[in-house]
Amino acid sequence: MESARDASSDHVRQKGTDKRKKEKNNNNKAGAGEAVLLGALAGGVNAPTWTVLRTVLLALVISLLLLLAVAWNSAGFAPLFHVILLITIAVTLILLLNWFITETGLVPVEQQLMELNLTDDNISGAHEAGPVKQGHTD
């Protein structure tokens, strides 16, 4: 009877260890939202940030096209002129962003994590080293 209990407790312990290993492996990977925030804080542009930016730019183009349709049906030339000016500015922005990304390339999220010292190795190394003592030495 006791051997069955020992076997079941070993099985439960093994499950707990496996779960902790999976959690530790997942800590190095950032989700899409975290990757976008990392893209804002670290150098370079990562793929999730570029995807979000393209989606926002697509929404901008759609809204400007709808605004153009409204301005086309308006009575005066001034609204149409302003919408065409806005479209010109938006197209210039999109072209410059695409050029910039092709010149610099995309940065992996893991590299941005390392740049901001947010990897498990950097965090555990900081805890093992202990607190940093600051002060003047004579």
VENCORPE-V574560 format. One record per residue. N is the residue number from 1. NEAR is the number of other C-alpha atoms within 12 Angstrom. Layout:
n:N near:NEAR
n:N near:NEAR
This chain:
n:1 near:7
n:2 near:8
n:3 near:9
n:4 near:10
n:5 near:11
n:6 near:12
n:7 near:13
n:8 near:14
n:9 near:14
n:10 near:14
n:11 near:14
n:12 near:14
n:13 near:14
n:14 near:14
n:15 near:14
n:16 near:14
n:17 near:14
n:18 near:14
n:19 near:14
n:20 near:14
n:21 near:14
n:22 near:14
n:23 near:14
n:24 near:16
n:25 near:15
n:26 near:14
n:27 near:19
n:28 near:25
n:29 near:24
n:30 near:25
n:31 near:18
n:32 near:18
n:33 near:18
n:34 near:23
n:35 near:30
n:36 near:28
n:37 near:23
n:38 near:32
n:39 near:32
n:40 near:22
n:41 near:20
n:42 near:25
n:43 near:23
n:44 near:29
n:45 near:33
n:46 near:33
n:47 near:25
n:48 near:26
n:49 near:30
n:50 near:30
n:51 near:21
n:52 near:21
n:53 near:23
n:54 near:20
n:55 near:15
n:56 near:16
n:57 near:23
n:58 near:17
n:59 near:15
n:60 near:21
n:61 near:25
n:62 near:16
n:63 near:18
n:64 near:26
n:65 near:22
n:66 near:18
n:67 near:23
n:68 near:25
n:69 near:16
n:70 near:17
n:71 near:20
n:72 near:20
n:73 near:14
n:74 near:15
n:75 near:10
n:76 near:12
n:77 near:15
n:78 near:15
n:79 near:19
n:80 near:23
n:81 near:17
n:82 near:18
n:83 near:25
n:84 near:23
n:85 near:17
n:86 near:21
n:87 near:24
n:88 near:18
n:89 near:17
n:90 near:24
n:91 near:20
n:92 near:16
n:93 near:19
n:94 near:23
n:95 near:16
n:96 near:14
n:97 near:20
n:98 near:21
n:99 near:13
n:100 near:16
n:101 near:22
n:102 near:15
n:103 near:12
n:104 near:14
n:105 near:17
n:106 near:23
n:107 near:26
n:108 near:25
n:109 near:35
n:110 near:28
n:111 near:24
n:112 near:30
n:113 near:33
n:114 near:22
n:115 near:19
n:116 near:20
n:117 near:20
n:118 near:25
n:119 near:24
n:120 near:21
n:121 near:17
n:122 near:17
n:123 near:18
n:124 near:14
n:125 near:14
n:126 near:15
n:127 near:12
n:128 near:11
n:129 near:11
n:130 near:10
n:131 near:9
n:132 near:9
n:133 near:8
n:134 near:6
n:135 near:6
n:136 near:5
n:137 near:5
n:138 near:3
